[in-house]
Amino acid sequence: MNKALAVLGLIIPLTLLYIIYTGSYSLFELLLGVIVAIIVGYLFADAVVKHPGKIYNPIRWFWLLIYGLYYLTIIEAKAHWGVIKLIINPKKMNPGIVRIPYYVKTDYAAVTIANSITNTPGTVVVDIDEKNKKMYVHWIKIIDTTDEGARKHVSETFEKYASKIFD
């Protein structure tokens, strides 16, 4: 029963991804997307979904939507603008690697934080210490070298949303 719930929970997001990437909204593409989503969901549900009941929580989907919109508009725009200013005035660069603690419970949330950091211009996660729950991040303009200070500037917002979505 758990596998069936996991497969059902994966069908809609996988179908949406299929439709977005193909760029076609015809009935044939929609049906093909559903078939592909069922097959992929069946093959990978055990590896991807640990707690199928979490998929059906509309509050998590709401926070995912809010985070996606906020990340793709506000966070990315600010980060790109900051990198553009550093390109114009490279003397203000202060690159280095900082240690950033994270406090989320699930691997999915930790990966979301790491991907969000890496996808944001000016920062890249270079290593994750799962045992001590720390990420090592290359930051193009270090403002604060303390663990909590770096967390506040780099990953605090990402962690807030990742915990609401995955924990």
C-alpha positions in Angstrom: 0.0 0.0 0.0 2.9 2.4 0.8 4.3 2.0 -2.7 0.9 2.7 -4.3 0.6 5.9 -2.2 4.1 6.9 -3.2 3.5 6.2 -6.9 0.2 8.2 -6.8 2.0 11.1 -5.1 4.6 11.2 -7.8 2.3 11.1 -10.8 1.2 14.7 -10.7 4.6 16.4 -10.2 6.3 14.0 -12.7 3.6 14.7 -15.3 3.9 18.4 -14.8 7.7 18.2 -15.2 7.2 16.2 -18.4 4.7 18.7 -19.8 7.0 21.7 -18.9 10.1 20.1 -20.4 8.4 19.0 -23.6 6.6 22.3 -24.0 3.6 20.7 -25.6 0.1 20.7 -24.1 -1.7 18.4 -26.5 -3.9 15.6 -25.3 -1.3 13.1 -26.7 1.5 14.7 -24.7 -0.6 14.8 -21.6 -1.5 11.1 -21.8 2.1 10.2 -22.6 3.3 12.3 -19.7 1.0 10.4 -17.3 2.2 7.0 -18.7 5.8 8.0 -18.3 5.1 9.4 -14.7 3.4 6.1 -13.7 6.4 4.1 -15.0 9.0 6.3 -13.4 7.0 6.6 -10.2 6.7 2.8 -10.0 10.4 2.2 -10.7 11.7 4.9 -8.3 9.1 5.4 -5.6 10.9 3.2 -3.0 14.1 5.2 -3.5 12.5 8.7 -3.6 9.7 8.6 -1.2 10.3 7.6 2.4 7.1 8.8 4.0 4.3 8.7 1.4 1.8 10.4 3.7 3.8 13.6 3.6 3.2 14.0 -0.2 -0.6 14.5 0.4 -0.2 17.4 2.9 -1.5 20.5 1.0 0.3 22.8 3.5 3.7 21.4 2.3 2.7 22.0 -1.4 1.6 25.6 -0.4 5.0 26.3 1.1 6.8 24.7 -1.9 4.9 27.0 -4.2 5.6 30.1 -2.0 9.3 29.1 -1.8 9.6 28.5 -5.5 8.1 31.9 -6.4 10.2 33.7 -3.7 13.4 32.0 -4.7 13.0 32.4 -8.4 12.0 36.1 -8.2 13.4 37.9 -5.1 16.4 35.7 -4.0 17.8 35.1 -7.4 17.4 38.7 -8.5 19.2 40.0 -5.4 22.0 37.5 -5.8 22.5 38.3 -9.5 22.6 42.0 -8.8 25.1 41.4 -6.0 27.4 39.5 -8.3 27.0 42.1 -11.0 28.2 44.8 -8.5 31.2 42.6 -7.6 32.1 42.3 -11.3 32.0 46.0 -11.7 34.0 46.6 -8.5 36.1 43.5 -7.9 38.0 45.1 -5.0 34.9 44.4 -2.8 35.2 40.7 -3.3 36.2 38.7 -0.2 36.1 35.1 -1.3 36.6 32.2 1.0 35.0 29.1 2.5 32.8 29.3 5.6 31.2 26.7 7.8 27.4 26.9 8.0 25.4 24.7 10.5 22.0 23.4 9.5 19.2 22.2 11.8 16.7 20.4 9.5 15.8 16.8 10.2 15.5 15.2 6.8 18.0 14.6 4.0 15.6 16.1 1.5 15.6 19.4 3.5 19.4 19.4 3.7 19.7 18.8 0.0 17.2 21.5 -0.7 19.3 24.0 1.3 22.5 22.9 -0.4 21.0 23.1 -3.9 19.5 26.5 -3.1 22.9 27.8 -1.9 24.7 26.4 -4.9 22.1 27.7 -7.4 22.4 31.2 -6.0 25.1 33.2 -7.7 28.1 33.9 -5.5 27.9 30.7 -3.3 28.7 27.1 -3.8 28.4 24.2 -1.3 31.7 22.4 -1.5 31.2 19.8 1.2 28.5 18.6 3.7 29.4 17.1 7.1 26.3 15.0 7.8 27.6 13.8 11.2 28.0 17.3 12.6 25.3 18.9 10.4 27.6 21.5 8.8 27.9 22.7 5.2 31.1 24.2 3.8 30.3 26.9 1.4 32.5 29.0 -0.9 31.2 32.5 -0.6 32.3 35.2 -3.0 31.9 38.1 -0.5 32.3 36.9 3.1 30.5 39.3 5.4 30.6 37.2 8.6 33.0 34.3 9.3 31.2 33.0 12.4 29.1 29.8 11.9 25.8 31.4 12.9 26.6 34.7 11.2 27.3 33.0 7.9 24.2 30.9 8.3 22.2 34.1 8.8 23.5 35.6 5.6 23.6 32.6 3.4 21.2 29.8 4.3 18.7 30.9 7.0 15.9 31.7 4.6 16.5 28.5 2.6 16.4 26.4 5.9 13.2 28.1 7.0 11.3 27.0 3.9 13.0 23.6 3.6 11.9 22.7 7.1 8.3 23.7 6.3 8.3 21.6 3.1 10.2 18.5 4.2 10.4 18.2 8.0 
